[in-house]
Amino acid sequence: MTQLLLTVPQAAQSLGISRSKFYELITSGTVASIKIDGSRRVPVSSLQEYIQELLTKGAAA
């Protein structure tokens, strides 16, 4: 089964950035996340949207 939700460390690692930088992206609303009980999770689709947005901005620059 494909994993739909990642922990913050997993998501940060998949983007190749630090955990603290990833928390900045969450706090600013750039990357969506959800809270399940006390655990923060990041939908894989949210990462894909973020990457697509970066690609689009990069193409426009």
C-alpha positions as CSV (number, residue, x, y, z in Angstrom):
1,M,0.0,0.0,0.0
2,T,1.2,3.5,-0.8
3,Q,1.9,5.7,2.1
4,L,-0.4,8.7,2.0
5,L,0.8,10.6,5.1
6,L,4.4,11.4,6.1
7,T,5.9,12.5,9.4
8,V,7.6,15.9,9.3
9,P,11.1,14.4,9.4
10,Q,10.1,12.0,6.5
11,A,8.6,14.9,4.5
12,A,11.7,17.1,5.1
13,Q,14.0,14.3,4.1
14,S,12.1,13.7,0.9
15,L,12.6,17.3,-0.1
16,G,16.2,17.4,1.1
17,I,15.7,20.2,3.6
18,S,16.0,20.4,7.3
19,R,13.1,19.7,9.7
20,S,13.1,23.3,11.0
21,K,12.9,24.6,7.4
22,F,10.0,22.3,6.8
23,Y,8.2,23.5,9.9
24,E,8.6,27.1,8.5
25,L,6.9,25.9,5.3
26,I,4.0,24.5,7.4
27,T,3.7,27.6,9.6
28,S,3.6,29.9,6.6
29,G,0.9,27.8,5.0
30,T,3.1,27.0,2.0
31,V,2.7,23.2,2.7
32,A,-0.5,21.8,4.1
33,S,-0.4,19.4,7.0
34,I,-2.9,17.8,9.3
35,K,-2.9,16.9,13.0
36,I,-4.0,13.4,14.1
37,D,-4.3,13.5,17.9
38,G,-0.9,15.0,18.8
39,S,0.9,14.0,15.7
40,R,1.6,16.3,12.7
41,R,1.3,14.5,9.3
42,V,1.9,15.8,5.8
43,P,-0.1,14.4,2.9
44,V,2.1,13.3,0.0
45,S,-0.2,15.2,-2.3
46,S,0.8,18.4,-0.5
47,L,4.4,17.8,-1.2
48,Q,3.7,17.2,-4.9
49,E,1.7,20.4,-5.1
50,Y,4.5,22.3,-3.4
51,I,7.1,20.9,-5.9
52,Q,4.8,21.7,-8.9
53,E,4.4,25.3,-7.6
54,L,8.2,25.7,-7.3
55,L,8.6,24.4,-10.9
56,T,5.9,26.8,-12.2
57,K,7.6,29.7,-10.4
58,G,11.0,28.6,-11.7
59,A,9.7,28.5,-15.3
60,A,8.2,32.0,-15.0
61,A,11.4,33.4,-13.7
